[in-house]
Amino acid sequence: MEQSLPLRDIHLPEAVSWWPPAIGWWLLLVLIPLVIFGIWWFYKRLTRNTALKSAKRLLISIKNNPDSNDLQKLQHLSSWLRRVTMSVAPKQHNAGLTGKAWLAYLDNSVKGSPFSDGIGQCLADVQFRQSAPADLDINALIALCESWLKGQKQ
């Protein structure tokens, strides 16, 4: 006297859906871009600070070099300014600037316009000069470059 009960056969549950993802995947989705951005920001900051420290040391060596005359110091300052701006600012903003545009760009980091209208004017055509300007105050120009460099830290 066997009676069969109306039982259904064993059935498997549905497969786990991939949507919505678990909380760990959401956290990874947020954390990975943040970590990448943090690494990029830290790298930029580190290289910028290193470039500014090196620029300060180089400016001091230009200032204290007893073997250079005023024209040589002026030429060194001009190339120093180019190198520092190429290191700390986007190259598309300053790479091709010459003359008055270059001096106006340098004025953006200091109060007033000492490069365009003041002592920094001699930097516009220094590569074409055979001698230093007669009214050149090299110490004032170096002080202007030091204040310009301090403006780059912002």
C-alpha positions, 0 to 999 in steps of 0.5 A: 500500500504505497501511496505517493505523495504529490511532491515536486522534484528538487529544483535549484534556486535561480542564479545570483544576478550580477545586478545590483552589485554588492557594496564592496564593488560600489566602494571599489568604483569610488575608491579606485578613481580617488586613489588614482587622482590622489597619486597624480596630485601627489606626484604633481605636487612633489615634482613642482616643489622639487623644481622650485627648490632646485630653481631657488638653489640655481638662482642663489648660485647665479647671484653668488657667482663672482666669475660672471659679469652683468651680461652673463648674469642677465643671460643666466637669469633669462634662461633660468626664468624660462626653465622654471616656467617650463617646469612649473607651468603648463607648457602650452601657456608659456613655451612660445612666448617672446618679447612683451608677451613673455614679460607680461606672462612673468608679470602675472606672478608679481604685483604691478608690472616690473617685468613689462615696465620696470627693471625686467624689460632688459630680459626681453632681448637679452639673447641679442645683446652684446653688452649689459644695459648701462643702467642695469641694477643686477641686484634689483633684477635678482631680487625681482626674480626671487619675488617672482619665484615666491609667487610661483609657490601659490 
